[in-house]
Each structure stands twice: as C-alpha cells, then as structure tokens.
Amino acid sequence: MSWRAWSRGQILSLKQQEFILAARALGAGDRRLIFRQLLPNAFAPVLVAATLNVATAILLESSLSYLGFGIQPPRRVGGTC
C-alpha cells in the first residue's frame, strides 16, 4: 500500500469521528481542524506503517544478499564511509 493511500485512508476515517464533528460545532475552521486534530491523530499510524516498511526492506535486502543477489563485497550496503 502506498503512503498516499495509507495517509488518505487515515484522514478519511478520522474525518468521520465525533471529535471532528464537535470541533466543527464549536466553530473550528478547516486549517485548525487539519493542524490540531487530523494531523496529530494520523501521525502515529503512518509512523507505524513507515517502520514496518523499513523492516520489510531490510529483510528483503538481507534475503537477496544471502542468496547471492545482493551488493558485492567491495561496496557497502549502508553507505560509503
């Protein structure tokens, strides 16, 4: 699943929550809703998804290296320090 689809899904599900309706009823504007309600509440699930994607990339690269299809010995995986 792409980052855009994941983030969009989180925002769309949050927009239907009662605390958003309550903030709108109290007169909060769109900008206030985005920065005070939607982004902070969508950050944690997106951060978890990013962490899992990094772990998947590490496992994929190590699997390919184990099979001999990874980066060859003169080059480093983590950079060129």
Secondary structure, DSSP 4 states (H G I P E B T S, - for coil): --HHHHHHHHHHHHHTSHHHHHHHHTT--HHHHIIIIIHHHHHHHHHHHHHHHHHHHHHHHHHHHHHT-S--TTS-SS---
